[in-house]
Amino acid sequence: MKPFILLIFFAIMISVSSCSQTNTGKQGSNKNGSVIIGGNCEGCEAIYESNLPFEKLNAVDTLPDFKETGPKIEISGIIYEADGRTPANNVVLYVYHTDQQGNYATRGNEKGWGKRHGYIRSWVKTGKNGFYKFYTLVPASYPNSKNPKHIHPIIKEDDKNEYWIDEFLFDDDPYLPEEERNRPKPRGGSGILKTYMKDGMLRATRHIILGMNVPGYPDAG
């Protein structure tokens, strides 16, 4: 009986190991990269659904909802290397968010993750100065909820898999909880935006530090 029991034990261990490897694969497709970082990241592979190849992306983009009715906002900043000082070149930032009713709205022709993320999404890529900027509308909270309004960001560096950082949130949002404001280890740095009005449009700045509080990041302190 003992050899039979040992055989079953090893079969179970092999099965568990296989499942673990599969889950790790879902954490990052690791396209054009060699380091798997960031932990679980459902939907992060949507960053590869850009209509343009990464090399043709610009540092500035306008999301498809910008011409619709709602509070217009310009969000910009610098993406820094893990040292927090050096501007990061060739970093792709993918963002998506809800519409003015709080839904991830679709137009019916979406494919892949666009069916869940909706049509209000964008891809930008930094240049040598690390700068990025996008224009959009301030999203609404989910319907019949007290969930704070937010914009989802996903990062892709040249030599690493895609990974998520903390959402863009809004400092004046009454639904933003205090524990979120005071969270000690935000991924990529704080995502809480302090908006101001200029030339009839809201503006906000968020600087991002690559690898900051991101699990498995090799250069983060």
PyMOL commands that set and color helices and strands:
alter all, ss='L'
color gray80, all
select helices_A, chain A and resi 2-27+44-49+54-56+114-117+178-181
alter helices_A, ss='H'
color red, helices_A
select strands_A, chain A and resi 60-62+72-80+92-97+121-125+131-137+151-156+163-164+169-170+192-193+196-198+201-205+208-209
alter strands_A, ss='S'
color yellow, strands_A
deselect
rebuild
show_as cartoon
